[in-house]
Amino acid sequence: MRSQSLNGRLIAGGMLAILAALAVSWLAMTWLFERHIERREIAELTRIGQELAAHVRPAPRDGVMARALLTDPRLRKPMGGLYWQVSSAKGSQRSMSLWDQALTPPASVQTEEWAPRIAVGPFGDRLLLLERSVRPDRNGPAVLIQVASDEKGLRTARQEFGRDLALFLAGLWGVLSAAAALQVTLGLAPLARVRDDLARLRKSPSARMSDEHPQEIAPLAEAINALAEAREGDLARARRRAGDLAHSLKTPLAALSAQSRRAREAGAAEAADGLDAAIAAVSSALEAELARARAAASREAAFAAEAAPLAVAERLVAVLERTADGERLIFDVEIPAELRVPVSEDAVTEMLGALIENAARFARHQVRISGEAGLLRVEDDGPGMDEGRAEAALARGARLDEAGPGHGLGLAIVRDLAESSGAVLRMDRSNLGGLRVTIAWTA
């Protein structure tokens, strides 16, 4: 996916945001679970401690005696993981699970409630220790009751929960990421219509953005439509001014032609030749600009149009066969009847007319007009153009009217028409020996 793709950036941002949220959720839920199992363990230790406290009695020899009947098997197994110890100033009594070890007393013990803490216990294990000082005899000495369990059980439960939760959240991340991708795709789907509308605007200044857009995009569509209307008006005014200028220059050119004839009749043939050459150059430039203006108008009318080139080619050949250049030639039309090209019939007539007329001017015996899907070709058996001149003529910035005698102005107009309809113009040597001009639509 391209780095500048809005769809890709939104999906990637959503996936990262979901991942961050789930990571924070994992930490919070693991911490909450740890607190929960710790409270449950403290509650269980408190129950054991309370049972011990209820059965603690003073003893004359060691100072304390616990008669509680605790049935948890861990208390009878050395290193069983659950321990208790009752201590007084004269001695202590402890569970069998402590074996020959003892629980360390705290620095101070609150007498009002059970106090939990984490401490290093016997056998090198960390313990969750719960302790409280009680007085079995109201007037007797205080007795310290300690109940402990291995903290590694809590750690194991936390790790197993964290691992299972991580697997679950990873699956949830995949599901939510797919949902986010679907949401972004559906949310950006209206932009496809915007893209299509903009493609129409690019091809035709008279096209407009459609009204079927969400309310968030509607202001943008209205602004683009206003800009398109302004552009269309500017183009129309520019073409009118160009056409008016071209037509206004025809009268002075006609006057200059008359002056040239008078000069020739007066014997100034060399001056008349120079004047005629200048008039011809200006006339060619005017015709080219008028043709380009017609091409622009044709492009606007040709939006979403199709044409059958076979009928156009046959009509043009029928006309050219009656001309002085055409009556001596053989015209081969090899275009399938079902072929359609993505341009208006007027534009096809303009392009094929210029190409066939140009080929007829230089052909010796034959002109071939052929076509296939997305292609139209016009070939002749004349002198043609060498490869270097053809490449130079089609290079960016080159002028086709400088490509060679007779091949220039018509090809320049054809190139403008082809590019306006989304096609490219190629020139190379034909199998007939002359020039082959190909119009290829890239889409």
Phi and psi in degrees as a GROMACS rama.xvg file:
@    title "Ramachandran Plot"
@    xaxis  label "Phi"
@    yaxis  label "Psi"
@TYPE xy
-67.2308  146.539  ARG-2
-65.4966  -24.7278  SER-3
-93.1675  8.38432  GLN-4
-73.6828  122.804  SER-5
-65.6496  -39.4716  LEU-6
-60.1725  -46.5251  ASN-7
-65.1806  -40.3622  GLY-8
-67.8734  -38.4785  ARG-9
-67.3412  -41.9196  LEU-10
-65.3416  -45.4271  ILE-11
-62.7959  -42.114  ALA-12
-62.8744  -40.9072  GLY-13
-64.6646  -41.0472  GLY-14
-64.5187  -41.6353  MET-15
-66.4364  -40.6896  LEU-16
-64.2843  -41.8178  ALA-17
-64.507  -41.1614  ILE-18
-62.2187  -43.5866  LEU-19
-63.7913  -42.56  ALA-20
-63.6857  -41.5591  ALA-21
-69.6953  -33.8913  LEU-22
-64.9018  -43.7406  ALA-23
-63.5633  -39.3356  VAL-24
-62.6778  -39.3436  SER-25
-62.1742  -45.7737  TRP-26
-62.7155  -45.3372  LEU-27
-66.1387  -43.5932  ALA-28
-69.5315  -35.4847  MET-29
-64.728  -42.1396  THR-30
-64.8519  -42.9858  TRP-31
-63.7479  -39.9806  LEU-32
-64.6273  -40.502  PHE-33
-61.7618  -44.3364  GLU-34
-61.9251  -39.2342  ARG-35
-64.0543  -50.7566  HIS-36
-68.9691  -28.7  ILE-37
-67.736  -41.0721  GLU-38
-65.1458  -38.7654  ARG-39
-63.4794  -40.5718  ARG-40
-68.1091  -39.7908  GLU-41
-63.5763  -39.5366  ILE-42
-62.3673  -41.0511  ALA-43
-66.6027  -42.8695  GLU-44
-64.521  -35.2974  LEU-45
-64.3165  -40.9347  THR-46
-61.1604  -44.4714  ARG-47
-64.1897  -43.5188  ILE-48
-62.4337  -40.2441  GLY-49
-65.5585  -37.8679  GLN-50
-65.3103  -39.582  GLU-51
-63.3875  -46.4552  LEU-52
-60.2092  -33.1236  ALA-53
-71.9948  -20.0165  ALA-54
-114.2  8.55568  HIS-55
-78.3517  130.519  VAL-56
-131.263  146.649  ARG-57
-66.1797  146.601  PRO-58
-129.267  138.178  ALA-59
-69.1638  -30.0273  PRO-60
-83.9121  -55.7223  ARG-61
-105.175  2.06969  ASP-62
89.789  -15.3128  GLY-63
-156.357  149.996  VAL-64
-148.966  128.716  MET-65
-109.837  122.746  ALA-66
-108.921  16.3867  ARG-67
-65.9612  139.466  ALA-68
-98.6473  84.3905  LEU-69
-90.9337  124.247  LEU-70
-98.8965  -1.30323  THR-71
-63.6344  122.272  ASP-72
-62.9811  -21.2415  PRO-73
-65.9973  -25.4181  ARG-74
-73.9262  -18.4504  LEU-75
-100.926  -1.60139  ARG-76
-109.871  125.988  LYS-77
-56.7776  136.918  PRO-78
56.8003  36.2065  MET-79
-73.5885  -14.3439  GLY-80
98.6652  -10.9046  GLY-81
-130.134  129.299  LEU-82
-138.019  153.286  TYR-83
-142.722  155.174  TRP-84
-152.301  133.371  GLN-85
-117.966  120.941  VAL-86
-124.704  144.559  SER-87
-135.246  -178.482  SER-88
-66.4748  -25.5282  ALA-89
-92.5258  -18.4155  LYS-90
169.086  -168.155  GLY-91
-148.67  160.29  SER-92
-131.875  141.096  GLN-93
-143.887  167.813  ARG-94
-74.4396  159.466  SER-95
-65.3556  -24.4996  MET-96
-66.9045  -21.3951  SER-97
-77.8082  -19.2136  LEU-98
56.3571  -113.982  TRP-99
-103.595  17.9364  ASP-100
-105.178  173.555  GLN-101
-144.885  151.852  ALA-102
-82.8775  137.674  LEU-103
-75.5422  135.935  THR-104
-74.692  155.832  PRO-105
-81.0239  166.245  PRO-106
-66.9937  -38.7548  ALA-107
-153.749  149.496  SER-108
-126.727  131.797  VAL-109
-73.7532  132.57  GLN-110
-86.4228  -15.5429  THR-111
-82.1478  -27.7293  GLU-112
-151.404  165.437  GLU-113
-73.2614  134.475  TRP-114
-115.178  117.572  ALA-115
-89.5722  151.967  PRO-116
-160.244  160.279  ARG-117
-101.035  126.714  ILE-118
-144.308  159.955  ALA-119
-80.535  122.217  VAL-120
-107.189  -161.1  GLY-121
-68.1786  159.271  PRO-122
62.3169  20.3177  PHE-123
74.3943  11.9975  GLY-124
-94.6194  152.276  ASP-125
-85.9349  136.984  ARG-126
-120.436  147.196  LEU-127
-91.6518  110.71  LEU-128
-110.364  131.352  LEU-129
-121.692  129.179  LEU-130
-145.987  153.824  GLU-131
-159.606  146.923  ARG-132
-97.6262  126.065  SER-133
-127.359  163.279  VAL-134
-120.005  100.765  ARG-135
-58.6147  -37.218  PRO-136
-111.593  127.526  ASP-137
-55.3765  -35.1876  ARG-138
-99.346  2.32965  ASN-139
-92.3211  -177.303  GLY-140
-73.8887  161.747  PRO-141
-75.5068  149.038  ALA-142
-123.22  133.257  VAL-143
-94.0474  120.907  LEU-144
-106.232  126.521  ILE-145
-126.439  131.544  GLN-146
-129.249  134.115  VAL-147
-142.394  153.815  ALA-148
-137.988  154.439  SER-149
-61.984  131.506  ASP-150
-75.53  -18.6738  GLU-151
-66.8678  -25.7246  LYS-152
-63.6711  -39.5818  GLY-153
-65.4322  -41.4013  LEU-154
-63.186  -42.7845  ARG-155
-61.9395  -44.6952  THR-156
-62.5423  -41.413  ALA-157
-63.9767  -42.3532  ARG-158
-66.0438  -42.755  GLN-159
-64.806  -41.7752  GLU-160
-63.9818  -43.4023  PHE-161
-62.17  -39.8215  GLY-162
-67.0162  -46.7836  ARG-163
-63.3859  -39.9637  ASP-164
-66.06  -37.9565  LEU-165
-63.4319  -41.7976  ALA-166
-63.2235  -42.6958  LEU-167
-63.5807  -44.756  PHE-168
-67.9468  -31.2981  LEU-169
-63.2769  -44.1589  ALA-170
-63.5554  -39.5625  GLY-171
-64.4926  -36.5827  LEU-172
-62.8443  -40.9332  TRP-173
-62.2798  -43.4285  GLY-174
-65.1373  -46.0523  VAL-175
-66.5091  -34.7202  LEU-176
-65.3828  -42.1266  SER-177
-62.7253  -40.2967  ALA-178
-64.4782  -39.7168  ALA-179
-64.9339  -41.5541  ALA-180
-62.6788  -41.9337  ALA-181
-64.2186  -40.8687  LEU-182
-63.2234  -44.789  GLN-183
-64.5155  -43.0424  VAL-184
-61.4527  -45.4505  THR-185
-67.5618  -36.1474  LEU-186
-68.1754  -33.2163  GLY-187
-93.1641  -1.22322  LEU-188
-56.7916  -38.3403  ALA-189
-60.9513  -20.5669  PRO-190
-68.0996  -23.2829  LEU-191
-62.7469  -39.0281  ALA-192
-65.8622  -36.8348  ARG-193
-62.1539  -42.854  VAL-194
-61.3308  -42.2017  ARG-195
-64.3987  -41.7881  ASP-196
-63.0446  -40.317  ASP-197
-66.7371  -34.6222  LEU-198
-63.5346  -39.9098  ALA-199
-64.4474  -40.8315  ARG-200
-63.5212  -37.1056  LEU-201
-66.0522  -33.934  ARG-202
-82.5163  -32.564  LYS-203
-138.126  118.377  SER-204
-63.1122  -21.0192  PRO-205
-83.1961  -9.83155  SER-206
-73.0763  159.659  ALA-207
-138.295  157.8  ARG-208
-66.1767  141.106  MET-209
-73.7818  165.359  SER-210
-90.2952  -2.57394  ASP-211
-90.9859  64.3698  GLU-212
-125.674  150.81  HIS-213
-59.9312  159.733  PRO-214
-64.153  -24.6769  GLN-215
-71.3719  -28.7221  GLU-216
-95.1203  -17.6944  ILE-217
-55.1259  -44.3651  ALA-218
-60.2482  -37.5032  PRO-219
-64.3911  -43.4522  LEU-220
-62.5729  -40.4218  ALA-221
-64.7538  -40.2157  GLU-222
-65.355  -40.7103  ALA-223
-65.9823  -39.8698  ILE-224
-62.5165  -40.8452  ASN-225
-63.3698  -41.2919  ALA-226
-64.7346  -39.7116  LEU-227
-65.3281  -39.4182  ALA-228
-63.451  -41.1322  GLU-229
-64.9197  -40.5914  ALA-230
-65.8439  -41.6335  ARG-231
-62.5495  -41.3627  GLU-232
-63.3912  -41.5551  GLY-233
-63.1204  -42.3781  ASP-234
-65.6364  -41.5281  LEU-235
-62.8735  -43.464  ALA-236
-64.7999  -39.1069  ARG-237
-65.085  -40.7353  ALA-238
-67.5335  -38.6868  ARG-239
-62.8568  -42.8691  ARG-240
-64.5381  -39.9606  ARG-241
-64.6826  -43.108  ALA-242
-64.9965  -42.1166  GLY-243
-62.8485  -40.3446  ASP-244
-65.1004  -43.1006  LEU-245
-62.8961  -44.6461  ALA-246
-67.9087  -34.8726  HIS-247
-68.6565  -24.4947  SER-248
-82.3413  -14.6144  LEU-249
-65.9377  -37.7216  LYS-250
-64.0975  -48.647  THR-251
-59.6883  -34.822  PRO-252
-67.7168  -38.2273  LEU-253
-63.9868  -37.961  ALA-254
-64.7651  -40.9958  ALA-255
-64.0161  -36.9849  LEU-256
-63.121  -40.2777  SER-257
-63.466  -41.5821  ALA-258
-63.0973  -36.2493  GLN-259
-64.8129  -40.5616  SER-260
-64.4132  -41.7518  ARG-261
-62.6461  -40.4156  ARG-262
-64.3113  -39.0928  ALA-263
-65.9819  -41.5118  ARG-264
-65.1166  -29.0178  GLU-265
-82.1084  -0.260465  ALA-266
98.1851  -0.854121  GLY-267
-91.6047  66.2409  ALA-268
-66.2542  -40.1125  ALA-269
-64.0688  -42.7185  GLU-270
-66.2738  -37.4559  ALA-271
-66.006  -38.3657  ALA-272
-62.4854  -43.7319  ASP-273
-63.4047  -40.238  GLY-274
-66.8054  -39.5552  LEU-275
-64.6621  -39.1704  ASP-276
-64.1417  -41.8262  ALA-277
-65.4305  -40.8885  ALA-278
-64.2089  -40.7416  ILE-279
-63.8395  -40.3711  ALA-280
-64.1199  -45.0531  ALA-281
-65.3989  -39.7024  VAL-282
-63.5837  -40.5992  SER-283
-63.3903  -41.8455  SER-284
-63.3072  -39.9733  ALA-285
-65.2035  -42.716  LEU-286
-63.2729  -38.2822  GLU-287
-64.0708  -43.7726  ALA-288
-66.0588  -39.1097  GLU-289
-64.343  -38.3607  LEU-290
-66.4162  -39.2884  ALA-291
-66.1943  -36.4016  ARG-292
-64.5274  -40.443  ALA-293
-65.0908  -36.6509  ARG-294
-64.5702  -41.3889  ALA-295
-63.5818  -42.7742  ALA-296
-64.8756  -38.7387  ALA-297
-65.6084  -36.6423  SER-298
-63.9852  -40.3024  ARG-299
-64.9337  -39.3838  GLU-300
-76.0131  -18.4454  ALA-301
-90.7511  4.68918  ALA-302
-61.218  128.653  PHE-303
60.4743  24.1401  ALA-304
-97.1014  161.866  ALA-305
-136.835  152.916  GLU-306
-139.87  151.863  ALA-307
-96.4458  105.87  ALA-308
-68.7861  -20.7789  PRO-309
-63.0787  -47.5659  LEU-310
-63.2733  -39.0744  ALA-311
-64.9902  -45.5112  VAL-312
-63.6903  -42.5142  ALA-313
-64.128  -38.3749  GLU-314
-66.2759  -40.9764  ARG-315
-67.5249  -41.4509  LEU-316
-63.2333  -39.2769  VAL-317
-60.8584  -34.1547  ALA-318
-75.1885  -45.3053  VAL-319
-68.2357  -27.507  LEU-320
-65.6641  -15.1266  GLU-321
-95.2892  -2.5468  ARG-322
-88.8098  168.804  THR-323
-64.2118  -39.2415  ALA-324
-74.0112  -33.3206  ASP-325
-84.0125  -26.5318  GLY-326
-70.3606  -14.491  GLU-327
-97.8394  0.848483  ARG-328
-111.869  160.114  LEU-329
-104.077  123.351  ILE-330
-105.224  118.174  PHE-331
-103.714  117.294  ASP-332
-106.036  111.447  VAL-333
-121.725  62.8508  GLU-334
-116.564  126.412  ILE-335
-61.5028  143.805  PRO-336
-66.5491  -28.9305  ALA-337
-86.7366  -2.94274  GLU-338
-67.3821  136.159  LEU-339
-129.713  143.865  ARG-340
-119.185  146.694  VAL-341
-81.0616  62.2836  PRO-342
-158.555  160.177  VAL-343
-71.5086  160.904  SER-344
-64.912  -34.8493  GLU-345
-62.8707  -41.3841  ASP-346
-66.7864  -40.2834  ALA-347
-62.4484  -41.8457  VAL-348
-61.2208  -42.9071  THR-349
-63.2183  -45.9092  GLU-350
-70.6651  -51.7986  MET-351
-64.7748  -35.3387  LEU-352
-60.5666  -45.6372  GLY-353
-65.9032  -41.1171  ALA-354
-69.8804  -44.5439  LEU-355
-67.1175  -40.0728  ILE-356
-63.7704  -40.3317  GLU-357
-64.9773  -42.1319  ASN-358
-65.7822  -40.4328  ALA-359
-64.4677  -29.5325  ALA-360
-68.5923  -32.9907  ARG-361
-110.656  -8.56114  PHE-362
-69.9407  150.383  ALA-363
-89.7467  -49.3452  ARG-364
-135.449  -25.5117  HIS-365
-141.534  144.155  GLN-366
-130.863  130.581  VAL-367
-117.11  130.385  ARG-368
-117.168  117.893  ILE-369
-131.933  166.199  SER-370
-161.179  156.896  GLY-371
-152.652  -173.87  GLU-372
-56.9975  114.596  ALA-373
78.4872  8.49516  GLY-374
-137.828  144.353  LEU-375
-133.854  137.535  LEU-376
-131.522  144.212  ARG-377
-130.59  123.723  VAL-378
-128.41  154.79  GLU-379
-141.103  169.284  ASP-380
-107.737  29.4409  ASP-381
-83.5175  -160.611  GLY-382
-68.6444  -26.1627  PRO-383
68.2294  -165.247  GLY-384
-129.947  140.748  MET-385
-71.4405  163.737  ASP-386
-61.9732  -39.9319  GLU-387
-63.0058  -41.1336  GLY-388
-69.1154  -37.473  ARG-389
-64.8916  -44.235  ALA-390
-63.8266  -40.8253  GLU-391
-65.1376  -35.2992  ALA-392
-69.2126  -32.8419  ALA-393
-93.9523  -2.4489  LEU-394
-66.9181  152.82  ALA-395
-60.5884  127.04  ARG-396
94.2344  -11.7797  GLY-397
-78.886  156.674  ALA-398
-107.427  124.291  ARG-399
-69.4319  -22.207  LEU-400
-76.3521  1.32704  ASP-401
-111.121  10.113  GLU-402
-73.7561  -25.1654  ALA-403
161.363  168.142  GLY-404
-62.5656  126.824  PRO-405
79.4031  -13.3614  GLY-406
-99.9639  8.08408  HIS-407
-93.9246  -69.5844  GLY-408
-62.5291  -44.1508  LEU-409
-60.4172  -42.8551  GLY-410
-66.9017  -34.6225  LEU-411
-62.7854  -42.1232  ALA-412
-67.1383  -41.8282  ILE-413
-61.7421  -41.1186  VAL-414
-61.8241  -43.6285  ARG-415
-60.6006  -44.2313  ASP-416
-64.9153  -41.686  LEU-417
-63.6647  -46.7835  ALA-418
-65.4725  -33.2569  GLU-419
-68.7146  -21.6401  SER-420
-101.562  10.4311  SER-421
84.7085  20.8069  GLY-422
-111.379  168.031  ALA-423
-121.785  151.824  VAL-424
-109.425  127.941  LEU-425
-125.35  144.369  ARG-426
-128.424  133.709  MET-427
-154.732  -173.492  ASP-428
-86.2018  135.704  ARG-429
-84.0659  158.575  SER-430
-65.449  -19.2946  ASN-431
-77.5415  -12.132  LEU-432
107.896  -16.3908  GLY-433
-103.813  -144.646  GLY-434
-91.2608  139.37  LEU-435
-120.07  123.108  ARG-436
-112.212  126.963  VAL-437
-118.894  131.872  THR-438
-107.158  117.646  ILE-439
-121.82  121.439  ALA-440
-85.0701  123.53  TRP-441
-79.1846  -17.6401  THR-442
